[in-house]
Amino acid sequence: MKKLLFVLAFAFIGQQAFSQLYIVTLVDDYYYPNAGCNTSEVVLVKVDPTGNQTTTCIQRDIQMGGLITLNQELNSIISQGYQLIETSYALDSDGGDGSLVNNGSLNIDGVTFIFAIP
């Protein structure tokens, strides 16, 4: 009976570890005026597993370092033990597949990264 209780408790604890998500999305600075970003920047919104939301301003243009800051932010999440499990891109305005980079700028229409602890 003790073994069964131990197995059930271990399964419950293991299941809880999978439910911790870290969600990151890119949005236009218009939607987050309190983030303090310039019009040449986009807002990176991060929501950690406890529900805390933080914002970071990222340059919209790749030549101005947009990918550098995005890379640093995503790597900081990965260094905490999270793994990327889903990346979502919305369709772009001309009906294309959408992507992270569009014409040398970050595509902010619906870009979302979901991280979880394996």
Secondary structure as UniProt FT lines:
FT   HELIX           2..18
FT   STRAND          21..28
FT   HELIX           29..31
FT   HELIX           33..35
FT   TURN            39..40
FT   STRAND          41..47
FT   TURN            49..50
FT   STRAND          53..59
FT   TURN            62..65
FT   HELIX           66..78
FT   TURN            79..81
FT   STRAND          83..88
FT   TURN            93..94
FT   STRAND          101..102
FT   TURN            103..104
FT   STRAND          105..106
FT   STRAND          112..116
//
